[in-house]
Amino acid sequence: MASNDLQLDTSAQVTLLYGDSEILKQRATNAIIDARLEPEQRENSLSLLAAGEHDPNQLAAEIGSRSLLASERIIVLKRVDDLNADDQRLLAAALQRLPDTTAVVMTCAETGSGRKPKVVRDIAEATKQAGQAVHIASPRKRDLPPWITAEAKRCGKEITRQAVQLLQELTDDDVDMLVGEIEKVATYIGERDRIEQADVEAVGFSNQQGNIWNMMDAIGNRQPTKALGELEQILPSGTVHGEALGLLGMISRQLRLIWQTRVAARAGYRLDRATDLPKELTANFPAKHNVASVVGSQQWLGKKMIAQARKFDDGQIARALDRVHQTDVALKGQADRTIDERTALEALIVELCKL
């Protein structure tokens, strides 16, 4: 059956957890382990295996064997979709001969539609006969703000709306990255109870906020070599696949803030002096990237925004945002061709320097 994590049957003999978030699948796995094994039992009763790192015949033998030291066993097989089709069928055959003292928990990705586990039919059928297939769905985009607030509470912290918004922008709404960033900033603030936007800026997502100013300055000054050097600091070689989208979101955010700063300046308002902008002006600003909300009472930040805004004209901002959109489409595989993440960002930065 397909279901959500609220319908998880911790007593099932076979469980297949599928979805796009490794952390949420791990939490569901932990729920099964916690329900069935006491901590002192786990040394002899729990086996944690990455499917793609073991010979499939050994995996099948492990599933079919009984423990001499424990009356009940739980075998966790992570990422069974790393196995090829033939090896998955071998695993499915072993599941059909599963000892009654053994429970198996498997994890895998989901299909593109998100409706089915990304495994061969034999695995799906063996799971259906002996247990459950559970879709561990990530929160939908509109549900992410309250979900982030709840994640902060898991860490014993409150979190401001501005901090939630910035976390989403830094991670491009990636759930696994969000969990990591929330835990990191919660540790950073120590005994304080509330996570503020400034805290996320200080440590969020490889500390990009500190370098994004330098990179945008270099772009504004038409210094591609310097801008590419800043990229190396922000997104060094070997970073996790997908992190480029977070940086791209920050570039887009910065360009939108620069545009709003220019609009405010033409209306006679300077962000380094006052941020109480009239409603007739802010009504034209987007709710998500609102410069008045971002700057707040931080005059130093207002000065930086003004300095950045002087380096672009409106036409350059429009062309820059269009190029960011094209790069976003390419990184998400929706263009005519896909491109390496690092190469895509380097090409974007060079083009922005030539606006």
N, C-alpha and C positions, 0 to 999 in steps of 0.2 A: 504493500500500500504506500501511497505517497501522503505525507502529512507534514505538519510543522513540528518544531522541537517541543511544543507544549503537549504533544500527544506521544512522547517518547515512552515506550514500554521498556523499563529497565530490566524486566525479567525475561525478555525474549532470548532465545538461544542464538539466533543469528540476527545481526543488525547491520544494515548498510546505510551509512550517513553520507548524503551527497549535498553539495552546495558550493558556492564560490568563496566562502570564508573559511580558512584553515582554523582560525581561532574559535569560531563558533562551533565548528565540528569537534574541535578538541574539548570544548566545554561540554558538549553532549556526551562525548566519550567518557569524560571524567564523571559525569552524572551516573552513567551505568556502572563504572568501577566503584564509585562511592556507595552505590546502593547494594552492591553484591559482595564487596570485599572490605574487611577492616584493614586499616593500615598495616598491622602486624602480619597479615596474611599475604601481602602482595609480593614479598620476596620469592615465595614458592609458587604462587597461584597466578601471577600476572606476567604475560609476555608482550612486549612492545616491539613491533617489527615494521620496518619500511619495506613494502612489498617489492619495490624495484631494486633493492639492495641485496636480495637473497635469491638463491636458486629456487625456481618454482617447485621442483621436486622436494626440496627440503621444506618449503612452506607447506606443501600437501602432507608431508610426513609429520610435521609439527602439529597440524590441525587434527590429524587422525590418532595421535598418541595420547595416552593417559599419563597423568603425573603420579609418580610414586610417593610424592611428598605432600600432596594436597588433594582433598576430596572434590574440589571445584577449581576449574581453571577459566581464565579469561585471556583470550588471545586477541590483541589489537593489531590489525593489518592496515597501515596507513597507505593511502594513494595506490589502491589496487589497479587503478587505470594506468599506472606506469608499466604494468605487465602487458605484453602483446596478447592478441586474441587467443592464440593457442594456450598460452600459459594461464590466462584467465579461465579457460575451459577446464584445465587441469585442476585449478583451485575450486571450481564449481563442483567437480566430481568429488573432491575431498569433503566439501561441505555436506554432501549427501550421505556421507559415512561418518558424520560427526558423532563422537561419543557423547552420551547424555550428561556427562560431567563437565563438558567443555562448552563455553560460550564464545562466539567470535563476533568482534566488532570491526567492520571495515569502513574505510572512508574513501571517497573519490570525488572528482569534480562533477559538475552538472552539464547537461547538453546545452547547446546554444540557446535553446528556448527556455532553459531552466526548469523543465518539467520532468526530466528523467535523469537517472544516474548515468554517468558516462562509462558504462561497462557493457560487456557482451551479454546477449540474452541469457546465456547459461547461468551467469552470476545472478542476474535479476530473478530468474525462475527458482534457483536454489534458495535465494533469500526469501522469496515469497512463500515457499513451502515450509521453511523452518523458522521464519521470524518476520522481520519488518524492514522496509526501505523507508527512510525518513528524510524528507527534504528539509535541510537546515537553511532556511531562507534568510538572507541578509535584509536588514530594514530597508524599506523603500525610501527614496530620496526625501519625500515629504515627512517621513517619520524619523529622520535622522536627528533633528535637534533634540526631541525628548529622549531619544535613545542615548545620545551623547551625554545628556544631563544624568541619565541613569547610570551610565558607565562611570562618570565622575563620582557619583555617590558610592559605587562599588569600591572606589579608592578612598572613601571618607571625605569627599570634597564637594562643595557647591561650585557652580561655574556660571559665569556671566553669559548673557546672550551674545555679546561681541566676541568672547573667547570661543564660543561654540561655532559662530560663523567663520572665524579665522581658521579653526581646526578643519572645517569642511573644505575651505579653499586650499589649505596647505596639502591636504591628502586627496583631493579630488573625490571626496566621499567614499574612499576605500576603507571598508570596515576594519580589516586587519591593521592597516596603517593607523587608523583612528585609535584603536585600542592601545597600540604601542605609544602613540604620542600623548594620549591622556595619562597613561601610567607614568611616562617620563616627566610631564609637567607637574603631576601630583607629587612626585618625589622631589622635584625642584623646589616647590614652594614650602616644603617642610611642614611646620606646625600650623601654618595659616590654613584657614577653613575654606577660602574661596579662590578659585582659579580666575585670574583676570586676563584680559587681552594681552597686556604687557608680558605676562608670564609665558604665554604661548609664543609671543614674538621672540622672547629670550632664548627659548630652547627648542621651539617647534621645528619639526621636519629638517633635521640636519642643520639647525640654526640658520635657515635661509634668510630670515628677515635682515640679519646684519649684513649679508652680502648683496641682497637684492638692490639696495641703494647704490652700492658701488657699481654693480653691473649696469643699472639703469643710467647712472652718471656716465659710464663709459659709452653706452649706446647713444645717449644724448650728445656727447662730445665727439661722436663718430670715431670711436677708438675700438675697432673690432678686436685687435690683439689683446687689449686690456680686458674687454668684455668677455672674451673667450677664456682669459685667465681666471676671471671671477667665476665663470661657469665651472671650471675645474675644481675650485674650492667648494662650490655649492653641490655639484653633482660629480664627484670623482669617479674615475674608471672603476668598474666593479660594483657599483651601487645596485640595489635591488631593482629588478625589472618592474616598471610601472611608476617609479619615483619621478620620472620626467614629467608626467601629467601634473603632479603637484607643483613643480616649478613652473610649468606653463600656466597653470592657474594663477600663480603669484605674479607672473609677468602681465597677464591679462588684467588682474586686479589693480596692479600698479598703473597701467595705462589708463584705466577707467578713473582712478583717483586723480591722475594728472589732468584728464579732461575736465573733471568737475572743478578742480582748482582753477583752471583757466576760465571756466564759466563764472565762478565766484569772483575772480579778479576783474573781469569785464564789468561785473555788476557793482564793483567798488568795495568788495569784501576781501580782506586779507586773513588767511587762516592762522597767521602768526600773531594776530592781534585779537581776533574774536571769532568764535565759531557759532555764534547765535545767528545763523543764517535765516532769512525770512522764508516762510512756508511757500510763497509763490516761486521762490528760487529752488528750494530743495524738492519741491513737487516734481521737478523735471529730472531729479537724480534717482538712480536705481536704489531700491531698498537694500539689496544685498551688499553693494559696494558703495556705501554712502560716506563721502569724505568727511562730512561734519561729525558723523558717529565715530569714524576711525580716529580722527585727530583729537576730538574732545577738547580738553583744556591743555593739551600738550603743545605748547607754543614751539618747542624745538622741532616737533614733528611737522607743524605747520610751515616752519621755515624750510625744512627739507622738501616739502611738497611744492612750495613756491619756486625753489631753485630748480627742481625737476621740470616744472611746468614751463619755465622760461626756455627750455631746450627743445621744445616741440611746438609746432603749430598745429592747428586743427586738422589740416589735411594729412599731416604725418601721423597723428594719432589714429585717424580713421584707417589709413593704409596699414598701420601697425596692427590694429585690432583684427583687420581682415586676414593678415598673414598669420596671426596667432590662431585664428579660427581654422585656417587651412592646415596648420601644423597639428592642431588638436584632432581634426578628422583623420589625418594620416596616421597619427600615433594610435588611434583607436581602430585602425584597420578598415576604415570606411571609405578610403580614397581608392583610386584606380590601382595604386600600388602601396605596399607598406614600406616603411623605412626604419632603419635602426634609430632608437630613441636618441642616443647621443648625437648622431649625425644630423637628425632632424633639428635638434636644438641649436647646434652649431650653425647650420644653414640659416635658421631663423634669426639668430643674433647678427650674423653678417648682413642679412638683408635689412634688419632694423637699423643698423649703422649706416646704411646707404639711402635711407629715406629722403 
